[in-house]
Amino acid sequence: MEENYYIGIDIGSTASKTVVMKEHQVVDSFTLPTGWNGRETAADIYTRLEEKQYVPGRGCVATGYGRVCVDYADKVVTEITCHGRGGWQLFGKNITIIDVGGQDTKVIKVADGQVVDFLMNDKCAAGTGKFIEVMATRLGASLEELYQLAEHGEPLSISAMCTVFAESEVISHIGSGEKREDIAAGVIDSVASRVASLASRFGISGDAALTGGLCDSPYFIKVLSEKLRCPVETHEFGRYAGALGAALTAEEKL
């Protein structure tokens, strides 16, 4: 007798997340770097799923930046819908989800399991996780090292709204001999300020929760909470919110 698995795939601009569900329970999940070509990433995900014997005859929903690249998906669904559905599953209450991705930041209001409103930033990486990655490379640090440096620094001003000009400010700080800790703190403070500005402009309904790659950083969550003047929750499975929502949609619709 065949087992019914439902697969959610979230092809992000930086990382691609996959969740496999059976009987409303997550049985597997994994992340792959998206790389330069979403179709190649989708093919790599298919190979991984096939090795685990999840693919043949199964329901699959794709979401995210590169969802159209998943040509074997039975259905494609917007990331707003999937993040809202996944967020409701994770937090189980009316909540405002702040998802900081590699390309954009989304603020999604969820009530009674439904998305009631949302707002996205413009297509600029200055307020996203990609900016932090680029700045970590510029400072010769891993992401984990960048957060550790930032915790021991005093934030330097990085005020430019454009990634290119913001990077120029960081280069200028480096050239001036500023401490790496202070530059790192400035990078995190800059991104948190932009995210908080977007969320505050939109308004927080219920509690606030962070999803996406940055939800793994207690330091970023601390800074964002301070900027928003309210506690920001997260979940150990928060980076998979979009893929989880896609898998749940597959289970419900397919």
N, C-alpha and C positions, 0 to 999 in steps of 0.2 A: 504493500500500500504506500502510495506516494505521500510524503509529508508536505504540508503547505507552508512554504516560507514566503515572506513578503520583504521586499528589498527597497530601501530608500537610499538614493545617491545624491549627494549635495556637491556639485562641482564648483568649488569656489575659485577665486582668481589666484589664490596662493596654495590652498590645501583642499583636497577632495575627501569627503567623509562618506562612509558607507555604513548603514545599519541593516541588520538582518533580524526579522521578527518571526516568531511562531506563537500562535495562540496569545497574542497581545503581549508577549514577553520578548525582550531583546536577547537573542542567542549569540550574536556576534557583532563586532564593529571594528573598523580599522580606518586609518587615514593614510593617504598617499599624497605626495607633492603634486600639484597640478602641472607644473612644468610649463613649457611654452605652447603645447598643443593639447587642447582639451580632448580631442578625439583619441589621441594616444593614451591619455590618462584613463578615459572611459574604457578603452580596450584592455589596459592593465587591470582595471577593476574587474572587468568581465573574466579575465584569466584567473584572478584571485578567487572570484566567486565560483568559477567552474571547478577549480581545484578542490574547493570545499563542498562541491556538489550542491550548490544552492541555486544555480541558474536555470537549468532546463525546465520549462513549463511553469515558471514561477511568476508572480505578479511583481512588477518593478515600476517605481515612480522616480523620476529624476527632477531635481530642482537646482537652483543656484545659477551663478554667472554663466556656466557652460552647460546648462541642462540640455540644450539642443544637440550637444555632441554625443549624448548617450542614445545612439540610434536603436539600441535593443530595449529601451524602456517602453513599457506599455502606455505610459502617460507622462506628460511633463506638467508640472505645477509651479506657480510662482513661488519665489523664496519667501515672500511676505506670508503667504498662506501656510507654508510648511513651517516656518519659524514660529508663527503664532500657534499652530497645532502642537508642535514639539514643545514649546514653552509651557503651554497649558498642561501637557502631560507631565513635565518635569516639576512644575511648581504648584499645580492644582488649585489655583486661585486667580481672581482678577488681578492682573499685573501689567506693568509696562516693561516690555522687553527691550533692552538696549543691546543690539548685536553689532559688534565692531569687527568688520571683516577686513580682508586685504585691500579691497577696492573702495568700499563704501561703508557707511554706518547707517543702520536702520533703527528707528524707534517705533515699536509696535504696541498698541494698546489692545489687550485681550480681555474680554469679559464673557463669562459663561461659555468658555471654550471657543469663542469666535473672535476674529479680528474685527475691531470696531473702527480703527483708524490707524494710520501709519504716516511716517515722514522719513525721507532719506536725505542724506547730505548730497551736495553736488559731487560730480565725479573727480574728486581731488583726494590724493592719498595723504594729505597733511594731517587729517584727523582720523587716520586708520592704522591698523596694525602694520601695513606695509611700510609706512613712514618709520615706525619703530625699528623694523628689520633693517631698513636702509641705514639708519643712523647707528645702529649697533655695529654694522659692518664698517662704517666710517670710523667708529671708535675702536675697532679691532676687538670687539667683544661678542660673545654669544648673547642671545636674548636673556638667558638666565643671569649671565654676568652683568648685563646692562641694568637689570632690575636691582641686583645687589649693589652695584655702584650708585644707582639713584637713591637708594635708601640711606646712603651715607653722605649725600650731597645737598647743597642748597641750590634750588632751581635758578638757572640763568634764563634770561628772557629769550624766547624764540617766538617772535610775533608775526612773522610772515604767514600769509594765508595760503601761499603756493608752496608745494613741496620743493621745487627747485630753489626758490629764494630762502626757504627755511633751511635747506641743506647748506646754502651759502652762509647763513648765520652761524650754523654749527662749525663750518670750516673756519670762519672768522674767529670763533671762540677758541678753537684748537690752535690757530695761528697766534693768538694772543697769550697762549700759555695757561689758559684756564684749566682748572682741575677736571679730570675725566668724570669724577663723581658729580660735580656741579653741572656739567654738560648733560650727563645722563639724566639727572633729575629734571633739567630743563626740557629734555625731549619728552619724558613721561608727562610732565606738567602741561606741556603744550598740547599733546594729544588729548589728555583728560579734559582740558579746558574746552577744546573744540567739541568733544563728545557731550560734555555737560551743557554747553551752550545750545546745542541742537535739541537735547532732551528738555531743557528748561523752556526753550521757546515753544516746544510742542506741548509741554505739560505732562506731569506724571500722574497717572490714575492708578490708585491702589499702591502696591509696593513696586519697587524697581528691582530688576534683575538683569544681570549681564550674561550674555552668551557670546559665542565666538571664541577665537583663539586666546584673547586676552583674559578670558575668565579663569585661566589657570594661574594668573599672577595676583597673589594677595596684595602686593604693593600697588598695582594699578587700581584694584578695587578700592583700596583705602583712599587713594588720591581722588578717584572719581566720586566716592561717597562724600568726601570733604567738599568737593566742588558743587555737588548737588544739594548738600546740606541735608542728606537723608541716607540711611543705610542702603547699600546696594547688595542684593543677594546674588548668589551664584549656585552652581550645581556641578558636581564632579563630571557629569555627562553634558555640561552646557555647550561645549564646542560641537556636539553632535545634534543640537536642537533641530537644525534644518533637515538633516538626514533622517532623524527620528520622526519628524512630522511627515516626511515623504513616505516612510515605511508604514506609518499609521494610516496615511491616505490610501496606500496600496491595499492594506488589509481591509479598509472600509469600502473602497470603491471597486476593487478588482476581484 
